[in-house]
Amino acid sequence: MKRKILGFTIILSWILGRSVKSYIVGDADLQELSMPDIIYNDEADWYSSGKVEFAINIFDDEWKDLHTQEEMIAACQIPDKLLRKLTTHDLLKLTEAYPLLGNIYTGNTIEEGFQYVIDSFNGLQELLKREDCLKVVCEEYDNLIIPEKQVIDYSGYQTEEDLVAYINEILEDDYMLKIALQDSEPIIVCDLLEMIMLNKTTDDNVGILLENVVDKASEKEKAECFGFENKSLYISELEENMLSQVSAYVVMENYVDTPAKLYWKGKAIDVVVMNNPRENTPGEVEQILKEYVSQGAKLVSLGSNKYNCHSYAWLRLAFPNTYDDYCLNIVPNIFMDKCKKFNEPHKQSIAYKAQHSAVIVDETNKRIEHDKPILDPIVKAKWGNGPVVKAPMSVGPMGMELGEVYGYYYYGTFPK
């Protein structure tokens, strides 16, 4: 039985609310989206600078014209002919630069986020099929340089509120955002490489791979960008049975996440307590939000893996001071039974479906799509293990369309 160590132990329900297709390699599959104007099939678009790179990036005007997650995904697919020509090294470099790579942080576990990126990006699908994938990834990992100092200094902000305001300023300024992304690149590249290594781990190679990540962990200890206690994503996600084969490591039972119960109105609520809570760094948050700023996304709080979207939207009602200490897997009927169901969104109501919950803060917002206004309420929501974000309901990997939402609920006076 698979059990995680150092956190991430109990996999909660997959809350990436928008169901995104697996875009299997090949241009024909992409045509299903019926959006040929944003699919870059001309290889010349991918070599405009003289080296292979994405035909579109988040700083292009064309990116701002993408209105949905599906459009973004389609615009980033590598043309089939080019995909087959690329060396494994070039394919890896493109994957590291994938504009939507920040989505690896928006699952309830990093494995969920990684799988989401696999399902939605044909470049990573192809990379994982290459026979020399692990060899190339390990070479990249060994040669990855993690600077000790960052260009942008976040240490002067004493409160999270001030830090959040500063990050939002960075996200709105292309020049500052480019600097911030250069600072945070080692985080996301290192996490990507470790997840690919994990994907390729066997009983035969686990010892060698562990030696590599332990060496890299010592570099992370000195780096400002890795501002959390767990320095080895690979080790934290490794199966216990594999880890136990390596004598240098022992399974640490006190890091296993704990099922627990909260009691409200005399009834039990099943929750999960994270025994090794992990806070998000500014760099991770910037990597997540960078592609959604043009759609109106703003950071509310950095968040952590201690709580999830359901905790944020529902537990705040009953436990306003401690809601962020618990992960709520399923919204219990005790909450819904006390609520009224609305046919239309209302301010301070909760937009809910089984995979995602969000608090509506502006029920009148509309977006323009194909020259038509479409109701798209502004919500505040926790994005998986990532931050709390204020954005239109449809925005992001967990975006919801009105037609997808089960119902809107309201409970007394919702705390601000």
N, C-alpha and C positions, 0 to 999 in steps of 0.2 A: 504494500500500500504506500502510495506516495505521500510523504510528509515533508514540509518545508522546515528549515531552521532559520534562525536569526530574523524572524518576522515573515510576513507574507504567507502564513501557514494555512489558514482557512480561506479557500477561494469563494468569495461571495458571488451572487448572481451577476452575470455580465450586464453592466448597466449602460453599455454603449447603445443608447436608445435608437439611433438610426440604423436600420438594417442596410448594410452596404454589401454589394455583390463582391465575390472574389473575381477580380479581373484577371482571368487566365491569359497567359501570354498570347498575343495575337491581335492584330488590328480589327479583325472581324468582330471579336467580342466587344470591343470598345464602341463599335458603331451602334450597339444596342441602346446607347445613351441618347442617340439622335442629337448629338451636339457637335457636329463636324467642325464648327468654327473655333472650338477650343481644344481640339485634339491635334497635336503636332506630329503629323506623320512624315513630314519632310525632314530627311536626315540633316539637311543644311541648317535647319533651325537649331540643331543640337551641337553644331560646330561653329557657331557664329563668332566665337572668340578665338578660334584656332584649335581649341581642345574640346573634348566632349563635356558638355554640361547641360543642365536642364534648359529646355527651350523657353521656360517661363519661371520666374521666381517671384517672391512675395513683394518685391519692390517695383515690379513692372506695373504699368497702368492696366495692362490686360488682366492682371490678377484681381484688381479691384472690381472688374466686371464679372467675376465669378461669384454667384450668389448662393450656391449650395455646396455641401460637402461632396456630393456626387460630381459636380462640375470640376471641383478642385482635383479630385482623384483622377478623373478622366484626362484633365490637362497635363497631369504628371506622368502618365503612362509612357514607357519607352516604346517606340515603334518596333514592330516585330523583327524587321530585317536588321535594324541596328542592334537589337537585343542579342541576336545570334552572332553578330560580328565582334561585340565587345569582349575584351580580355576579362578574366575574372577580377583582376586588379581594378580595371576601369569601372567594372560593374559595382564593385565594392565602394569605390569613391563616389559614384553616383548615388548609391544607397545612403551613404553618409550625408549627402547633400539633399536628400529627398525633402521637399518643402513641408511635408506633413509628418516628418519623422517624430515630431514632438508628441504625436498621439500615443507613443509607447508609454507615456506617463499618465494616460487618462483611463486606464483600466483599474479595477480594484486590486490587481496585482500587476507587476511588470510583465509577467507572462501573458496575461490577457491583452495588455496593450501591444506587446510584441506580435501576438497572433493577429491582432487587428491590422497591423501594418502589413504583415504577410498577406493577409486576405485582400488587401486593397492596393498593393503595389506590385506590379509584375516584375520589377527589377529585383526585389528581394526574393520573390518566388524563384526566379531564374538563378540567382546567386546561390541559393540553398541547394539547387540541383547540381551545381558544378562539382566535379570530382575533386578539384583542387581547392574547394571553398575553404575548408578548415586550414589548410596550409597557408593560403593567402591571408586569411583573417588573423592567424597567429603571428605572421610576420608583421602585419599592420599594427597589431596590439603591442608587440615587443618594441616596435619603433615609435609608438605614439609618445610624444613629448607632452607632459602636463606642466605648464608653467606654474611656479609657486605663487606668483602675484597676478592679480587681475588689474586690468586698466581701469575699470570702474570700481570705485570703493563704496561698498554698502554699509560699512561699519559705523558711519557717523549717525545713522538713523536709530534713535533710541526706542521708538515705538513701531509696531507693525503698521499702524495707520500711516505714519510718515513714510515708511519704506514702500508701502503699497502705492502711495501717491507718486513717489519717485519712479517706481517701475512703470506706472501708467504714463508718466511723462516720457520715459525712454521709448515705450512702445509706440508713442505718437510721433516720435522724431526719427526719421529714417537714418540720419547720421549717427545718433546715439544708439539706435537699435542695432546697426551694423557692428558697432564696437562691442555692444553687449553680447551679441551672438558669437563674435569671435572669442570673447571671454568664456562663454558657456559651451563652446564647441567640444572641448575635451570631455565634458560630462556626458553629453549625448552620444558622442562617438564611442567612448569607452563602454557605456552601457549597451550600445548596439553590438559592439564586438563581443562583449561577454555573453549577451543573449544568443548570438550565433554560435559561439563556442559551446554554450550550454546545449543548444539544439543538436550539436554534433558530438556530444560527450558519450563515450562508451566505457564499459568496464576496463577496457585495455588502455585508453588514453587519459582517464580521469586524473591519474597521478601527475602526469606531465602538465596537464592544463592547470591543475591546482598550483603547481610551482610557479607558473607564469602569473597567475592572478595574485598570488601572495606577494611576489616581487612588485607588481604594479600597485598593490595596496599601500606599500611603503612610500611610493611616490605620491599617492593621493593624500596621505597623512600630512604632507607638507604643502599641499595646494589649497589656496583660498576657495577655489570654486567648489570643492567637495566639502560642503559645510554640514555633513551629517555623520552620525556615529558609524554606521555600517559602510565600510569602505570597499566591500567586495560584493557586488551584485551577484556575481557568478556563484560564490559560496552560499549566499543567502537563498538562492533558488535551487541549489543542487539537491538531488534526492538523497535521503538519509542513507539508503542502502549503499549508494556509491561512496558517500562521504566516509562511511564507517570502514571502507576498505583501506583508507589512507591513514596510517597510524598517527600522523601529525595532528589529526583533528578528531574531536569527539563531538557527539551530538549533545547540544545544550538544551535540555528539556525546558528550562525556564524561559526560552524564547518562543515556545509554541503559543499561538494565539488561543485565547480562552473563551469558550461559550459561556454566557452569563445571562442573568435575568434582571430586568428592571421591573419595579412594581408601580403601577399607576391606577388609581381608582380601584385598588384591590385586585387588579388583574396583572398577570405576568407578561412581560414583553421580552422576547428572545433577542439578544444582542451579542456582539462579539467584542471582546476587549483585546486590543493589540498590546502585547507585552513588550514589544520592541518598537514603539512608535517612531516614525521617521518623518521629520519636517521637510517641506520642500524648500529648495534653495531659490534665490532670485533667478539664477541661470536656467533652472528647469522650468520655472514659470514662464520666462521669456520664450523659451523654446516651444512651449505649448501654445502660447497666445499669439505668437508672431504672425501666423497666417490668418488669424481671425480678426485682427484689428480693423481691417478694411470693412468688415461686416458689423462693426459696432461693439465688439467685445471689449470689456474693461475688467481689470482685476479688482476683486473685492477683498479677498484675503488669500494668503499663500497656501493655507490648508495643510493637511498632513494625511497619513494613511490611517489615522485613528478613527476617522469617521467617513461616511459616504454621502451620497445625494439624498437618500431617504432620511438619514440622521439629520441632515441640515434642514430639510423641508418639514419633517414631521416631529422629530424628538424635541425640537426647540419649543414646541407648544407646551409640552409637559415638563421638560427639563431644560429651561432656558440657560441655566448656568453650567450644565455639565453635558449637554448634548454632544459636544465635540470629543467626548471620550469614548464613544461607542459607535460600532458599525451596525446598522440596521439592515438585515438581509431582506426581510419581507415586511411591508407595512401592515400592522395588525388591524383587525376589524374594530378593535376598541377605539382607534382614532377615526376611522371612516364612519363608524356608526354614530359618532357625535357630530358629524359634518353634514352639511347640506350640499346637494348636487346641483350644479348650475349647467345650463345649456350653453352659456356664453362665458368667456373668461371674465373674472372680476379681480380687481386689485386686492392683493393680500390673499387670494385663493391659491390653491396648490394644483398645479398641472401634474397629472400623475399617469403613468403606465407602469407595468410591472418592472420594467428595466430602469426606470428613471423617474425622479421627482424634481420639481422646480417650483419656486415661489414667484408668482406673477406680481410685478411691481408697476407695470404700465399695460393696461389691457387694450389701449387704443392704437398702439403702434402698428404701422403698416409698412410693408416693403413693396417695391415696384418690381414686378417680374413680367417680362414680355409686354411692357407698357400697361400692365394692369395692377392696381393696388390689391395686395393680399394681406389679410389680418395676420400679424406676427407679433404677439405680445412680448414685451420685455420681461425677462425673468432673471432671478438670481438662483444659481444652482452650483452645487459641488460637482466638479468634473472628475469622477473616479478618485484615484489617489492624488489627483492634482489639486488645483486651486479652486476657490469659490469665484465664479465669474458672473458678471452682469452682461447680458447680451440678448438679442432677439431669440425667441424660443427655438427657431429653426437652425441656429448657428452652432457649429462645432460637431465633433464626433458623436456627441450625445444629443444633438438637436432633435426637436420634436415638431412635427407638423400638427396642426389642429385636428386633422382627421385621424391621427394616430393616438391621440390622448384619450384615455378611458373616461376621464371626467374631471371636473373642477370642484374642489372642496373648499369649504371655508370653516374656520373654527374660531369663534369668538373674535377677540382682538389679537391679530398676529403680532408678535414682538418685532420691533424694527431690527 
